[in-house]
Amino acid sequence: MKGPTPWRPEMPTFWWLDRPGYLRYMIRELTCVWVGAWVGMAIVGLIRLRQGPNAWEGFLDTLGSAPGIIFQFVALLFVLYHTVSWFRLAPSTMPVWIGETRMPSGWIELAHYAAWIVASLFILYWVGV
């Protein structure tokens, strides 16, 4: 004996385009592809550096070409978007409680930006800039 078939609402493929919150979520998730590609580029750079001066120079030439510059610029934009959107979400995903009081969201977000600035300044100092 077969029971009634369940009702399944039809959802268009791009239903999330009509909802700003879901659209921002999908954009943030898609930026992961560029973040991963940028990390892959950095790993290739380390491999080329280990292979010697000629391989390193070839890698730098590739980065300095028009496609290399465009890739780096687009990747930078997506990495910045990904970072800022994550910092905005941090208070919701990592609430900090001090006793019975929840730390204000702005403080948690500000702490992330402060850590980002300190880490960036340390790296710039470490590489001699």
C-alpha positions in Angstrom: 0.0 0.0 0.0 1.4 3.3 -1.0 0.8 6.4 1.1 0.3 10.0 -0.1 3.2 11.6 -1.8 4.8 14.4 0.2 4.4 18.0 -0.9 7.7 19.4 -2.1 7.7 23.1 -2.9 9.4 24.0 -6.2 12.4 26.3 -5.6 14.0 28.1 -8.5 17.7 27.6 -8.8 18.6 31.1 -8.0 16.0 31.8 -5.3 18.8 33.3 -3.1 19.3 36.2 -5.5 16.1 37.8 -4.2 17.1 37.8 -0.6 20.0 40.2 0.4 21.1 38.1 3.4 21.4 34.9 1.4 23.0 36.8 -1.5 25.7 38.1 0.9 26.2 34.6 2.3 26.6 33.1 -1.2 29.1 35.8 -2.2 31.1 35.2 0.9 31.1 31.5 0.2 32.2 32.0 -3.4 35.0 34.2 -2.3 36.5 31.1 -0.7 37.5 29.9 -4.2 39.6 33.1 -4.8 41.1 32.8 -1.3 42.1 29.2 -2.1 43.5 30.2 -5.4 45.5 32.9 -3.8 46.9 30.5 -1.2 47.7 28.1 -4.1 49.6 30.9 -5.8 51.6 31.5 -2.6 52.4 27.8 -2.3 53.6 27.7 -5.9 55.8 30.8 -5.1 57.4 28.9 -2.2 58.0 25.9 -4.4 59.6 28.2 -7.1 61.7 29.9 -4.5 63.1 26.5 -3.4 63.8 25.5 -7.0 66.3 28.4 -7.3 66.8 31.9 -8.7 65.7 31.1 -12.3 62.4 29.5 -11.2 61.8 32.4 -8.8 62.4 35.0 -11.5 60.0 33.2 -13.8 57.4 33.2 -11.0 57.8 36.9 -10.5 57.6 37.5 -14.2 54.3 35.6 -14.2 53.0 37.7 -11.3 54.0 40.9 -13.1 52.2 40.0 -16.3 48.8 41.5 -17.1 46.9 38.3 -16.2 48.9 38.0 -13.0 48.2 41.5 -11.9 44.5 41.2 -12.7 44.4 37.9 -10.7 46.1 39.5 -7.7 43.8 42.5 -7.8 40.6 40.4 -8.0 41.9 38.0 -5.4 42.7 41.0 -3.1 39.2 42.4 -3.4 37.7 39.0 -2.6 40.0 38.3 0.3 39.2 41.7 1.8 35.4 41.1 1.3 35.8 37.7 2.9 37.7 39.1 5.8 35.4 42.0 6.5 32.3 39.8 6.2 33.8 37.3 8.6 34.7 40.0 11.1 31.1 41.2 11.0 29.9 37.7 11.7 32.4 37.0 14.5 30.3 38.4 17.4 27.5 36.0 16.4 29.7 33.0 15.9 32.0 33.6 18.9 30.1 35.4 21.6 32.2 36.3 24.6 30.6 36.2 28.0 32.1 37.9 31.1 30.2 36.5 33.9 26.5 37.0 33.1 27.2 39.9 30.7 27.8 39.4 27.0 30.6 41.5 25.5 29.2 44.1 23.0 29.4 43.0 19.4 31.4 46.0 18.4 34.2 45.2 20.8 34.6 41.7 19.4 34.6 43.1 15.8 37.1 45.8 16.8 39.3 43.2 18.5 39.5 41.3 15.2 40.4 44.4 13.3 43.1 45.3 15.9 44.6 41.8 15.7 44.6 42.1 11.9 46.4 45.4 12.0 49.0 44.2 14.6 49.7 41.1 12.6 50.1 43.1 9.4 52.4 45.6 11.1 54.5 42.7 12.5 54.8 41.1 9.1 55.8 44.4 7.5 58.4 44.9 10.2 59.7 41.3 9.9 60.2 41.6 6.1 61.9 45.0 6.5 59.3 47.3 5.0 
